[in-house]
Amino acid sequence: MDFQLTEEQVLVRENMREFGKTYVDPIAVEIDENSRFPAEVIQKLGEGGWMGMPIPQEYGGAGTDYLTYAIAVEELSYFCAATGFTMSVHTGLVCMPLLLFGNEGQKKQYLTPLAKGEHLGAFALTEPGAGTDVGAATSTAVLDGDEWVLNGTKTFCSNGPVADTYITFAWVEKEEGGRGMTCFIVPKETAGMRVGAHFAKMGLRASQTSEIIFKDCRIPKDNIVGKVGDGLKIAMNSFDHGRIGIAAQAVGITQAALDESIAYSKQRIQFNKPISKNQAVQWWIADMATEVAAARYLTHSACYLKDQGKSFSKEAAMAKLFAAECSMRHTVKAVQIYGGYGYIKGQKVERLMRDAKITEIYEGTSEAQRMVIAGNVLR
């Protein structure tokens, strides 16, 4: 693995950093406080070719490798983790399964407008009684002539209230080992599908999360992704890709916490000297700098394997586990460095700490990542 970024990757990092400074940072506090979806920013990301980065150009994407995409997610999340997450869900959990498992017609009809940023995607898998235990899902799909009839309720659906295209999962018939779970494409205008309760979250408040309810929702027979019974395989593959995005998001959050901590510790004077002169603060910042570098390398390593066409499930889980726990650990320390000011709304470190927590939970909890890692190393 070459640790040196290519000229293209450096340019992407610089361009996304400039995009973040210009369009995201100025509204980050406001969209967090008001739980407002930044539609204008997502539109600009689409127009700039950012929403389909690893998708081939023939399907409307930019044709980059996955590492270049992860670099962009990190930089965007540095300014606003909610915006970075919106992009990550759209790309890793919606575009990638369509690219890898969709047929040519589905790629032209659904993937292309998604990759161009003309449409926004959502991933609807989790149910009230089925989180880590995906097999506990109860949603069903029954074939009726040339249509599938979907029934069920999905929860914690990221991008749910604002999406144009939904990737969802239901049982065609429930068999041992997950066989029978099937993946479907559901356009937003489909009769029988509606957005349910919206969730007011502790962090990532600008990212929109809701229930999605299917009640006798009829979709064309051809809207199956892959084959009948491929759903569990597609979901797990999607999570592998999505976890790289979450790892990159967590790295961006931690890097922001580090930079905020360095700047504040140098200008905050106590006992006639900057608090950066205190050994305790120095050690906290040294740990932040070391661990964010380690988290970044783990993330890039998973991307490298993905781009080489090799198995990367274990490495994606490792990157997500380490980066998420690193992010939570060090955003707490950043608040501590700020002291009482760090506990005040409007301070970036306060928002970073709230945003960091979810990285340990969604797209597989830290405990689930340990299950994936152990399953790989103990086989």
KEVO-416516 format. One record per residue (C-alpha): residue in three letters; x, y, z. Coordinates in steps of 0.1 Angstrom, whole numbers, plus 5000, padded with zeros to 4 digits. Layout:
% KEVO-416516
ALAXYZ;...
This chain:
% KEVO-416516
MET500050005000;ASP501350344990;PHE500750595018;GLN501450884994;LEU498251034979;THR498051084942;GLU497851434927;GLU494151364920;GLN493451264956;VAL495251574969;LEU493251794945;VAL490051624956;ARG490951684993;GLU491752054986;ASN488652104965;MET486351954991;ARG488052155019;GLU487352474999;PHE483752354993;GLY483352295030;LYS484752635040;THR482552815014;TYR479152645016;VAL479052415047;ASP480852585076;PRO478852915074;ILE475552725080;ALA476752435101;VAL475552585134;GLU472152695120;ILE471252365104;ASP472152185136;GLU470152405158;ASN467052395135;SER467452035124;ARG467252175089;PHE468151955059;PRO470752155038;ALA469052085004;GLU470952374988;VAL474352214998;ILE473251864987;GLN472252024953;LYS475652184950;LEU477351854959;GLY475451694931;GLU476251964906;GLY479951934915;GLY479951554909;TRP480451464945;MET477351244950;GLY478550954928;MET482250964931;PRO483050594929;ILE480350524903;PRO481650474867;GLN481150764844;GLU478950564821;TYR476350564849;GLY476750934858;GLY479450914884;ALA482951054886;GLY484750714883;THR487050764912;ASP488450494934;TYR486950434968;LEU489950594986;THR489350924968;TYR485650904978;ALA486650845015;ILE488951145015;ALA486051365003;VAL483751225030;GLU486351295057;GLU486851655045;LEU483051725043;SER482451575077;TYR485151795092;PHE482852095086;CYS479451915091;ALA479151545100;ALA475451545091;THR476151655056;GLY479051405053;PHE476651135064;THR473951225039;MET476551185012;SER477850865027;VAL474450695029;HIS473550794994;THR476750664979;GLY477750355001;LEU474250215009;VAL472250314978;CYS474550364948;MET476950084955;PRO474349804958;LEU472749924925;LEU476149924909;LEU477249584921;PHE473949394920;GLY471549594898;ASN470849494862;GLU471549724833;GLY468049864832;GLN468149954869;LYS471550124865;LYS470250344837;GLN466850424854;TYR467850454890;LEU471650464895;THR472350724869;PRO470251004884;LEU471450914918;ALA475150924908;LYS474551254890;GLY473051394922;GLU469751454906;HIS468051214930;LEU468851134966;GLY468850784980;ALA467850625013;PHE468450285028;ALA465550125046;LEU466549805064;THR466249855102;GLU462849775118;PRO461549845153;GLY462349485163;ALA465349425139;GLY468549625143;THR471749425146;ASP469549115142;VAL468649175106;GLY466948835104;ALA464248945129;ALA462749175103;THR459049115096;SER458449315064;THR457049095036;ALA456749104998;VAL454248894979;LEU454148864942;ASP450748954927;GLY450848924889;ASP453549164876;GLU453949354909;TRP455349294944;VAL453149404973;LEU455249525002;ASN454049555038;GLY456049655068;THR457549945088;LYS461250055086;THR462750275112;PHE465850495116;CYS465850545078;SER468650795070;ASN467551045043;GLY464150895047;PRO462051215046;VAL463951365017;ALA464851074994;ASP463751004958;THR464850634957;TYR464650384985;ILE466650054988;THR464649835011;PHE464449475022;ALA461549225028;TRP460948855032;VAL459548685001;GLU459548365022;LYS461448325055;GLU463948045054;GLU466747935076;GLY470048125071;GLY468348445058;ARG467448295024;GLY464248455012;MET465148815022;THR465049014991;CYS466249364981;PHE463849604963;ILE463949954947;VAL461050174957;PRO460650514940;LYS459250794963;GLU456050834943;THR455050474948;ALA451450444961;GLY451350264995;MET454650405007;ARG454750695031;VAL457150865055;GLY456250795091;ALA457550955123;HIS460551195120;PHE463151155147;ALA464751445167;LYS468251325173;MET470951425198;GLY473451475170;LEU473651485132;ARG470551695135;ALA470751825100;SER470551465087;GLN466951355082;THR465851025098;SER462350875099;GLU460150575097;ILE459250445062;ILE455850265061;PHE454850025034;LYS451149945033;ASP450149735003;CYS452849914984;ARG452949784949;ILE456149794929;PRO457049644895;LYS458249284894;ASP461549404878;ASN462449624909;ILE464249334926;VAL467949404931;GLY469849084923;LYS467748774927;VAL465048664951;GLY466748564983;ASP469848784977;GLY468749045002;LEU470848955032;LYS474048925010;ILE473349264995;ALA472649425028;MET475949295043;ASN477949395013;SER476349745015;PHE477349775051;ASP480949685042;HIS480949985018;GLY479050205042;ARG481350135071;ILE484250285052;GLY482150605048;ILE481350615086;ALA485050555094;ALA485950845072;GLN483151055088;ALA484550975123;VAL488051065112;GLY486751405099;ILE485051465133;THR488151375153;GLN490451585131;ALA488151885137;ALA488251815175;LEU492051805173;ASP492252135154;GLU489852305177;SER491652185208;ILE495052295195;ALA493752645186;TYR491852695219;SER494652565241;LYS497152805226;GLN494953115232;ARG493253025266;ILE495353175294;GLN495253045329;PHE497853105356;ASN499653345333;LYS500253095305;PRO498352915277;ILE496852595288;SER498752425260;LYS501752455283;ASN500152215308;GLN501351855304;ALA497851705309;VAL496551905279;GLN499651825259;TRP499151455264;TRP495451475255;ILE496451645222;ALA499251405216;ASP496851115220;MET494351285196;ALA496951335170;THR498250985172;GLU494850815171;VAL493351015144;ALA496350925122;ALA495850565131;ALA492150585123;ARG492850745090;TYR495350475080;LEU492950195089;THR490250365068;HIS492650405038;SER493750045042;ALA490149925039;CYS489850145008;TYR493050004993;LEU491749644996;LYS488349744981;ASP490149924952;GLN492349614946;GLY489249394944;LYS490149204975;SER488049115006;PHE487749415029;SER484849325053;LYS487149275083;GLU489249585075;ALA486149805071;ALA484849685104;MET488249755121;ALA488350105106;LYS484750175116;LEU485250045151;PHE488550225158;ALA487650545141;ALA484250565159;GLU485550495194;CYS488450735187;SER486051005177;MET483850965208;ARG486850955231;HIS488551265218;THR485551485212;VAL484851435250;LYS488451545256;ALA488051845233;VAL485051955254;GLN487151905285;ILE489952125271;TYR487352395264;GLY486052365300;GLY482752535306;TYR482752695272;GLY482852355256;TYR479452275272;ILE477752575255;LYS475552545225;GLY477152695194;GLN480652585203;LYS481852345176;VAL483352095201;GLU479952055217;ARG478351965183;LEU481251735175;MET480751535207;ARG477051495200;ASP477751395163;ALA480551155173;LYS478250925194;ILE476250795166;THR479350665147;GLU479550395174;ILE475950285167;TYR474750315131;GLU475750085103;GLY476649825129;THR477349905166;SER480949885179;GLU479849545194;ALA478649425160;GLN482049535144;ARG483849325170;MET481549025160;VAL482549075123;ILE486249105132;ALA486248805155;GLY484348605129;ASN487048675104;VAL490148615126;LEU488748305144;ARG487548115114;
